[in-house]
Amino acid sequence: MNDNARVNDIAAAVVALAPALHRALERRADAEFEHPRPPEMQLSALRLVRRRPGTTVRELAGELQLKPNNASALVTAMVAGGLLLKEHDQADRRVVRLRLTDQARERHDAVQALFTGYVEAALTTLTDRERRDVAAALPVLSRLAEQIKQGE
């Protein structure tokens, strides 16, 4: 097999694996979590604001690759739904900073704990070598995701 065919096979495997893993996690969590799951874009926004409290709508749009008006509509819906709080920046009152509500933070953390628990349980079924292989792949997969995001 030539290098191009091998790269193509690896790319196809990654493309197939990522959503399969995500779906498996979501299905398990949907069955065990008592609250309805927000739409995927809201979940992405929650993860971002949880990771970086004080994110602006403009930063959220850039990070999630949304048009500014779509990001604004997303934030408006999430504020109305009790998931996000909008706070004016102390230095520049025109800038709005986003924070999770206590309820959103608690639910997000509960779902993340479920996801982590599922993966942890699955990892315990692997050999030590397989766990090391998974751990070694993580930085490379992170770089791969960044390359795709940057369009390179």
TORVORO-937587 format. One record per residue (C-alpha): residue number from 1; residue in three letters; chain; x negated, y, z negated. Coordinates in nm, 4 decimals, always signed. Example, Ala and Ser with C-alpha at 12.3 -4.5 7.8 and 13.67 -1.06 7.14 Angstrom:
// residues 2
+-----+-----+---+----------+----------+----------+
|   k |   r | c |        X |        Y |        Z |
+-----+-----+---+----------+----------+----------+
|   1 | Ala | A |  -1.2300 |  -0.4500 |  -0.7800 |
|   2 | Ser | A |  -1.3670 |  -0.1060 |  -0.7140 |
+-----+-----+---+----------+----------+----------+
END
This chain:
// residues 152
+-----+-----+---+----------+----------+----------+
|   k |   r | c |        X |        Y |        Z |
+-----+-----+---+----------+----------+----------+
|   1 | Met | A |  +0.0000 |  +0.0000 |  +0.0000 |
|   2 | Asn | A |  -0.1422 |  +0.3386 |  +0.0946 |
|   3 | Asp | A |  -0.1626 |  +0.6315 |  -0.1479 |
|   4 | Asn | A |  +0.1290 |  +0.8203 |  +0.0120 |
|   5 | Ala | A |  +0.3604 |  +0.5198 |  -0.0197 |
|   6 | Arg | A |  +0.2502 |  +0.4703 |  -0.3811 |
|   7 | Val | A |  +0.3154 |  +0.8377 |  -0.4648 |
|   8 | Asn | A |  +0.6577 |  +0.8107 |  -0.2989 |
|   9 | Asp | A |  +0.7417 |  +0.4967 |  -0.5021 |
|  10 | Ile | A |  +0.6352 |  +0.6661 |  -0.8264 |
|  11 | Ala | A |  +0.8374 |  +0.9767 |  -0.7418 |
|  12 | Ala | A |  +1.1477 |  +0.7680 |  -0.6668 |
|  13 | Ala | A |  +1.1061 |  +0.5766 |  -0.9931 |
|  14 | Val | A |  +1.0762 |  +0.8984 |  -1.1969 |
|  15 | Val | A |  +1.3808 |  +1.0470 |  -1.0225 |
|  16 | Ala | A |  +1.5827 |  +0.7338 |  -1.1034 |
|  17 | Leu | A |  +1.4569 |  +0.6949 |  -1.4601 |
|  18 | Ala | A |  +1.5088 |  +1.0483 |  -1.5925 |
|  19 | Pro | A |  +1.8879 |  +1.0653 |  -1.5448 |
|  20 | Ala | A |  +1.9314 |  +0.6999 |  -1.6476 |
|  21 | Leu | A |  +1.7584 |  +0.7686 |  -1.9787 |
|  22 | His | A |  +1.9591 |  +1.0869 |  -2.0280 |
|  23 | Arg | A |  +2.2904 |  +0.9117 |  -1.9498 |
|  24 | Ala | A |  +2.2096 |  +0.6263 |  -2.1882 |
|  25 | Leu | A |  +2.1399 |  +0.8729 |  -2.4703 |
|  26 | Glu | A |  +2.4547 |  +1.0743 |  -2.3970 |
|  27 | Arg | A |  +2.6819 |  +0.7695 |  -2.3817 |
|  28 | Arg | A |  +2.5598 |  +0.6432 |  -2.7168 |
|  29 | Ala | A |  +2.5925 |  +0.9869 |  -2.8751 |
|  30 | Asp | A |  +2.9387 |  +1.0439 |  -2.7245 |
|  31 | Ala | A |  +3.0552 |  +0.7213 |  -2.8866 |
|  32 | Glu | A |  +2.9110 |  +0.8107 |  -3.2280 |
|  33 | Phe | A |  +2.9364 |  +1.1905 |  -3.2534 |
|  34 | Glu | A |  +3.2665 |  +1.3261 |  -3.3824 |
|  35 | His | A |  +3.2644 |  +1.6543 |  -3.1875 |
|  36 | Pro | A |  +3.3109 |  +1.6988 |  -2.8123 |
|  37 | Arg | A |  +2.9922 |  +1.7553 |  -2.6170 |
|  38 | Pro | A |  +2.9588 |  +2.0999 |  -2.4561 |
|  39 | Pro | A |  +2.8945 |  +2.1156 |  -2.0800 |
|  40 | Glu | A |  +2.5380 |  +2.0402 |  -1.9725 |
|  41 | Met | A |  +2.4438 |  +2.4041 |  -1.9016 |
|  42 | Gln | A |  +2.5621 |  +2.5053 |  -2.2494 |
|  43 | Leu | A |  +2.3525 |  +2.2245 |  -2.3964 |
|  44 | Ser | A |  +2.0495 |  +2.3514 |  -2.2055 |
|  45 | Ala | A |  +2.1132 |  +2.7018 |  -2.3386 |
|  46 | Leu | A |  +2.1536 |  +2.5697 |  -2.6932 |
|  47 | Arg | A |  +1.8246 |  +2.3799 |  -2.6707 |
|  48 | Leu | A |  +1.6467 |  +2.6912 |  -2.5445 |
|  49 | Val | A |  +1.7885 |  +2.9267 |  -2.8083 |
|  50 | Arg | A |  +1.7251 |  +2.6654 |  -3.0805 |
|  51 | Arg | A |  +1.3633 |  +2.6411 |  -2.9686 |
|  52 | Arg | A |  +1.3246 |  +3.0189 |  -2.9216 |
|  53 | Pro | A |  +1.5641 |  +3.2175 |  -3.1416 |
|  54 | Gly | A |  +1.5962 |  +3.5755 |  -3.0224 |
|  55 | Thr | A |  +1.5815 |  +3.4831 |  -2.6541 |
|  56 | Thr | A |  +1.7375 |  +3.7494 |  -2.4329 |
|  57 | Val | A |  +2.0011 |  +3.6810 |  -2.1685 |
|  58 | Arg | A |  +1.7418 |  +3.7680 |  -1.9028 |
|  59 | Glu | A |  +1.4928 |  +3.5187 |  -2.0499 |
|  60 | Leu | A |  +1.7650 |  +3.2561 |  -2.0694 |
|  61 | Ala | A |  +1.8514 |  +3.3153 |  -1.7030 |
|  62 | Gly | A |  +1.4880 |  +3.2784 |  -1.6003 |
|  63 | Glu | A |  +1.4257 |  +2.9699 |  -1.8095 |
|  64 | Leu | A |  +1.7434 |  +2.7940 |  -1.6937 |
|  65 | Gln | A |  +1.7002 |  +2.9214 |  -1.3369 |
|  66 | Leu | A |  +2.0367 |  +3.0986 |  -1.3337 |
|  67 | Lys | A |  +2.1422 |  +3.4160 |  -1.1633 |
|  68 | Pro | A |  +2.1741 |  +3.6972 |  -1.4208 |
|  69 | Asn | A |  +2.5525 |  +3.7244 |  -1.3807 |
|  70 | Asn | A |  +2.5906 |  +3.3466 |  -1.4316 |
|  71 | Ala | A |  +2.3724 |  +3.3598 |  -1.7426 |
|  72 | Ser | A |  +2.5810 |  +3.6472 |  -1.8751 |
|  73 | Ala | A |  +2.9035 |  +3.4540 |  -1.8135 |
|  74 | Leu | A |  +2.7541 |  +3.1476 |  -1.9824 |
|  75 | Val | A |  +2.6546 |  +3.3505 |  -2.2882 |
|  76 | Thr | A |  +2.9964 |  +3.5194 |  -2.3033 |
|  77 | Ala | A |  +3.1689 |  +3.1792 |  -2.3016 |
|  78 | Met | A |  +2.9341 |  +3.0446 |  -2.5680 |
|  79 | Val | A |  +2.9871 |  +3.3481 |  -2.7913 |
|  80 | Ala | A |  +3.3646 |  +3.3089 |  -2.7507 |
|  81 | Gly | A |  +3.3290 |  +2.9384 |  -2.8320 |
|  82 | Gly | A |  +3.1411 |  +3.0090 |  -3.1537 |
|  83 | Leu | A |  +2.8098 |  +2.8648 |  -3.0346 |
|  84 | Leu | A |  +2.5971 |  +3.1781 |  -2.9965 |
|  85 | Leu | A |  +2.5577 |  +3.5097 |  -3.1747 |
|  86 | Lys | A |  +2.4495 |  +3.8250 |  -2.9954 |
|  87 | Glu | A |  +2.2331 |  +4.0649 |  -3.1946 |
|  88 | His | A |  +2.0944 |  +4.3971 |  -3.0789 |
|  89 | Asp | A |  +1.7176 |  +4.4244 |  -3.0776 |
|  90 | Gln | A |  +1.5912 |  +4.6515 |  -3.3562 |
|  91 | Ala | A |  +1.3364 |  +4.8267 |  -3.1325 |
|  92 | Asp | A |  +1.5618 |  +4.8649 |  -2.8273 |
|  93 | Arg | A |  +1.9352 |  +4.8614 |  -2.8953 |
|  94 | Arg | A |  +2.0064 |  +4.7975 |  -2.5252 |
|  95 | Val | A |  +1.8477 |  +4.4509 |  -2.5531 |
|  96 | Val | A |  +2.0623 |  +4.1670 |  -2.6866 |
|  97 | Arg | A |  +1.8969 |  +3.8755 |  -2.8648 |
|  98 | Leu | A |  +2.0634 |  +3.5349 |  -2.8892 |
|  99 | Arg | A |  +2.0834 |  +3.3086 |  -3.1917 |
| 100 | Leu | A |  +2.2709 |  +2.9895 |  -3.2623 |
| 101 | Thr | A |  +2.5651 |  +3.0019 |  -3.4989 |
| 102 | Asp | A |  +2.5280 |  +2.7853 |  -3.8096 |
| 103 | Gln | A |  +2.7847 |  +2.5435 |  -3.6666 |
| 104 | Ala | A |  +2.6027 |  +2.5156 |  -3.3334 |
| 105 | Arg | A |  +2.2677 |  +2.4658 |  -3.5092 |
| 106 | Glu | A |  +2.4095 |  +2.1904 |  -3.7311 |
| 107 | Arg | A |  +2.5737 |  +2.0094 |  -3.4373 |
| 108 | His | A |  +2.2671 |  +2.0481 |  -3.2162 |
| 109 | Asp | A |  +2.0429 |  +1.9114 |  -3.4886 |
| 110 | Ala | A |  +2.2829 |  +1.6215 |  -3.5523 |
| 111 | Val | A |  +2.2860 |  +1.5238 |  -3.1843 |
| 112 | Gln | A |  +1.9076 |  +1.5559 |  -3.1598 |
| 113 | Ala | A |  +1.8766 |  +1.3317 |  -3.4668 |
| 114 | Leu | A |  +2.0987 |  +1.0732 |  -3.2954 |
| 115 | Phe | A |  +1.8913 |  +1.0917 |  -2.9752 |
| 116 | Thr | A |  +1.5656 |  +1.0627 |  -3.1694 |
| 117 | Gly | A |  +1.7027 |  +0.7689 |  -3.3652 |
| 118 | Tyr | A |  +1.8028 |  +0.5848 |  -3.0470 |
| 119 | Val | A |  +1.4614 |  +0.6341 |  -2.8919 |
| 120 | Glu | A |  +1.2829 |  +0.5454 |  -3.2150 |
| 121 | Ala | A |  +1.4819 |  +0.2211 |  -3.2433 |
| 122 | Ala | A |  +1.4024 |  +0.1350 |  -2.8815 |
| 123 | Leu | A |  +1.0328 |  +0.2127 |  -2.9335 |
| 124 | Thr | A |  +1.0174 |  -0.0337 |  -3.2231 |
| 125 | Thr | A |  +1.1099 |  -0.3120 |  -2.9793 |
| 126 | Leu | A |  +0.8009 |  -0.2391 |  -2.7687 |
| 127 | Thr | A |  +0.4532 |  -0.3730 |  -2.8241 |
| 128 | Asp | A |  +0.1858 |  -0.1467 |  -2.9727 |
| 129 | Arg | A |  +0.0292 |  -0.1203 |  -2.6265 |
| 130 | Glu | A |  +0.3615 |  -0.0190 |  -2.4675 |
| 131 | Arg | A |  +0.4164 |  +0.2494 |  -2.7339 |
| 132 | Arg | A |  +0.0655 |  +0.3836 |  -2.6685 |
| 133 | Asp | A |  +0.1426 |  +0.3877 |  -2.2953 |
| 134 | Val | A |  +0.4634 |  +0.5853 |  -2.3572 |
| 135 | Ala | A |  +0.2782 |  +0.8287 |  -2.5827 |
| 136 | Ala | A |  +0.0001 |  +0.8708 |  -2.3268 |
| 137 | Ala | A |  +0.2536 |  +0.9442 |  -2.0518 |
| 138 | Leu | A |  +0.4250 |  +1.2278 |  -2.2402 |
| 139 | Pro | A |  +0.1734 |  +1.5071 |  -2.1680 |
| 140 | Val | A |  +0.1563 |  +1.4024 |  -1.8038 |
| 141 | Leu | A |  +0.5368 |  +1.3999 |  -1.7725 |
| 142 | Ser | A |  +0.5485 |  +1.7450 |  -1.9328 |
| 143 | Arg | A |  +0.2980 |  +1.8740 |  -1.6768 |
| 144 | Leu | A |  +0.4993 |  +1.7095 |  -1.3994 |
| 145 | Ala | A |  +0.8179 |  +1.8826 |  -1.5192 |
| 146 | Glu | A |  +0.6355 |  +2.2171 |  -1.5291 |
| 147 | Gln | A |  +0.5003 |  +2.1657 |  -1.1755 |
| 148 | Ile | A |  +0.8502 |  +2.0903 |  -1.0471 |
| 149 | Lys | A |  +0.9932 |  +2.3914 |  -1.2289 |
| 150 | Gln | A |  +0.7262 |  +2.6173 |  -1.0792 |
| 151 | Gly | A |  +0.7923 |  +2.4776 |  -0.7323 |
| 152 | Glu | A |  +0.4390 |  +2.3582 |  -0.6691 |
+-----+-----+---+----------+----------+----------+
END
